[in-house]
Every structure is written in C-alpha cells, then in structure tokens.
Amino acid sequence: MNQLITITQNENNDQVVSGRELHEFLGVKTRYNDWFEDMVKYGFTENVDFIGFTEKRVKPQGGRPSVDHALKLDMAKEISMIQRNEKGKQARQYFIEVEKELKQQLLPLTLDQQIAAIATGYGSVKEELVEVKDRVSDLEENAPLSAGEYNYIGSRINQRVAEVARGYGKITREQRGKLFKDINQGVKVVTGVSTRTQLRAKHFDTVVDFTNNWEPSTATKMQLRQMSFDFEE
C-alpha cells in the first residue's frame, strides 16, 4: 500500500499523523491554524485526541516557529470525513486500511502460520540445535570409560573365562592364557580398538554383550585339547 500521508508512532505506541501534513494533503485553502481551530470544535480534546508541538523549522524572515499537532488516527479519519470531498474520502480510506494492517499484525498466529514460521524463520535455529545436540552426543559417546565401567569389564572378562575354563576341567596357566587371548582379540574386533585402554563409553554395552555370549574360537578349542593331550602324555 502506497503511503499517502506519513504515519508515526508516539511514546504511547499510538499511531499519529501530522496535522499540517493532513491539511496540505486535503488541499484546504484556509490557514492551518484557523482550520485546525475549527476542526477542534467538532469535539476533539487536546492530550487525548491530539497533542500540539512546535516545529523546529522557523518561518522566513524570522518570526515564531510553526505549531503542528500530532493527531491520532481516529481524529484524522473523522477530520477527513468532515471535509466532504474526494481528498477527504481518500485520506479516510487510507487510514482505515492502515488500521486494518496494524490489527492484522497484532493477531496471534494460527497453527498453520506457527508451523510455517518454525519451518522458515526458525529453521536455522532448529538446525543449530540439532547440530549442538549431535556434538554433545558425540562427546558423550567418545568419553573414556569411567573407572567403574573399566573395572566391571575386566571383572566380567575374568568371570567369563573362568566359566568357560570349567568346561575343560583342570587347565594350565598356559591354557588359561589362550582363553584370555581369544576373548581379548574378540573385544578388539567388535570395538575396533587396539587395546582395552582405548575403549570408550559407546563401547561399554557392546563389550558386555560380547563377553556374556563369548565362546572360544574353534582354533582356540583345538589348541586347548592338544595342550591337554600333551600334558597327559
């Protein structure tokens, strides 16, 4: 919408119009001061419907500064209607359209509008939050094992080796070493680390699950049996 007359906002957040600018737009032939004095007689109250102020510009050849008035839109609409001419009708309709736009801006967003705003205006914020969340998650997963978690894994591996060893009866220290080598190798394979000290928080559940279900490889089992035969001989 084209701006026919300048509309500003005062300290009370009211939309106001310059009386002199409206006077000029309406094409009134009467002097501004005389015209405005006549308009006030229609029931308008100073400091309620309008506020007078002194313009900074000075009249030619000296003299006192010009007096202007800040008119609220309701007063500006009524004054425009009072003129009973095409310019007055045009100004009044312009003020009505401005008020409609202002009211529309103050209306709460519908659900569809809120969704659209989130998808557009706040889309970048959402992406940033997701990125931060991913970074935090990555830091948590790659944090070193706590002392308690590390000790639990070591203890559970010892228990599982002892459980499997019982199936072979009495075994030697060398045979037990084969079992530890087998299970530790398995931990390296399922986690992708070279040593147990490189395990991270994200590996904990995987290692525990692997340990609980671990069985020696066929090669290790054959080695244990062969070593038992050699021991018996």
N, C-alpha and C positions, 0 to 999 in steps of 0.2 A: 504494500500500500504506500502510495506516494505521500510524502509529508507536506501537507498544505500549510500547517501552522506548527511552529515549534512547541513541543510539549516537554516540560522538565518535571523533575521530582523534588519537592521541598524536603525540609528536615523531618517532617512528619510522614514522609512517604506518600504524600498526596500528589496527584498529577495536576500540574498548574500550567496556565497559559499567560503570556504577556498581554495585558490589556491593550497596550499600544500596537502590538503586532496584530491582534484581532481587529482593532479599529481600522488599521491600514488594509487588512485583507478584505474587510466588509465594504471598503470604499466609502466610508462615511465622510461627508463634506464638513460636518461640524467639527470644531476644535476638539481635540481629545479630552481635555479637562472638562469642557462643558458637556460633551457627550456622555462621559463616564458618570458625571454627577446626575444626569438624567436617568441613566441605567440603574444606579443605586436606588433610585426612588421606587423601583419595582419590588422592593422588599429584601434586598441583599444587605448583609451585615458585615462590617469590617471585622477582621480577625476570625471570622467564621467562614464566610464565602470568598473573601479576598483579603489580601494584605498589601498595603501601599509601601513603596520603596523608592528611593531616589536613584536615578540612573547616574552612572559615573561620567557619561559624556556631558559636556557643557554646551549650552546654546551659543551660536555665533555671536560675536561682539560682546562676550562676557554674559552676564546675567546668571540667574539661578539655575541649578541642574534641573533636568526634567523629572517629573514624578511619573512613575509607572505603577502598575498593580499586577500582582500575581493572582489570577482567577482560577478557582477550582473548576474542574470540567463541568460540573452541574450548572454553575453560574454561566460559564462560557456557552454551553448549549442553549440555555434559556435566553441569553442576550442575543445569540444568533437568530433564534426563532422570532424574537421581538422585531428584528429588522424587516421582516416580511418582504424579503427579496431573494433572488436566486443565490447570491453570495451567502446570505444568512442560512439558507436551506443547505447549501453545500458544506458550510462550516459545521452546522449542527450534525449532519450525517457523518462527517469526518470524525467528530468527537465520539459519536455513538460507536463507530467501527473501532476506534482506538480502545474504548472501554471494553468492547467485546473481546478484543485480543488480550487485554490485560486479565480479564476474568478467566479466559481460557488457559492462560499461563499459570494461574493460581489453582486450577482444578487438579485434584490428585490424579495420578496416572492410573489408567485401567490396568488390569492384569496383563493384557497383551502388550500395552505400552511399557510396562515394567520389564517384561521378558525381552522386548526389543531393546530397551535401554541396557540391560545386562549383556545382551548379545553383541551390542555395538559399543556404546560409551564405556562400559566397564569390562569389555572383552580383554583388553591388555592387562588390566589389574588381575583378572582371573588367571590369565596365562602366567603372570608373575608369581601368583600364589602357588600355582601348580608346580612351577619351577623350583620355588623355595622348598615346597613340600618334598619334591623329589630329591633335592640336595640334602635335606635333613635326613630323609630315609636312607640315602646312600651313606651318609656319615655314620648313622647308627649301625647299618649292616656291616660296615668295614671297620668298626671299632674293635680293638683287641678283645679277646675273651677276658672276662673278669677272673680273678684268682679262683673263685668258687667254681666257675664253669670249667676252667682248665683242669683243676684238681678232680672234678667229677668225671671228666672224660678219661683222665689217666686211671682213676679208680675203676671205672666201668670196663675199660680195656683189660685191666688185670683180672677182674672178676670173670669176664667172658673167656679169657684164655684158660683160667683155672677150670671153668665149666667144661670146656672142650677137652682139656687135658685129662679130665677124669674118665673120659671115654676110652682112653688109651692105657688105662691102668697106671702103673708106676713109670714115669718117664724121667729121662735125664735132664740136666740143665741145658745141654746142647739141643735136645728135642724141644724143650720149652722155648728156647731162643728162636727156633724155626717158626713156632706158632706166633711169637711176638713180631717177628719179621714179616710174616704173612699178613697179620691184621694191620700193622702199621703201613704196609705197602698199599693195602686196600683203602685206608684212610687218605693216603696221598692221591690215589686215583679218583676217588669220589669228590674230593675237595679241590684238587688241582694245586696243592701246595707241596713244597719240598720237605718241610719239617713241621712237627707238631706246633712249634712256637709261632708259626705263621698263620695258624688258624684264626679266623675272625668270628664275630658274633653271628654272621649269616651262616657259618658252617656248623654251628652247635647242633641244631636239630638233625642235620644230615649225618653227622658223625655218630650221634647217639643212636639213630635209627640203624645205621650201618652196623655198629658194634653189637646191637641187640640181635641182629639177624646174621652175624658173621659166621661163616664156616670156612675152614682151611681149604685152599685150592687142592685140586686132585694131585698136583705135583708135590705139594707140601705133605699131604697124607701119605703118598708113596714114600717120600723121604723118611717120615716118621716110622713107617713099618719097616723099611730097610734098616734103619738105625736100630730098631728093636731086635731084628734078627741078628745083626752084627753083635749086639750086646749079649744076646743069649748064647751065641757061639763062643 
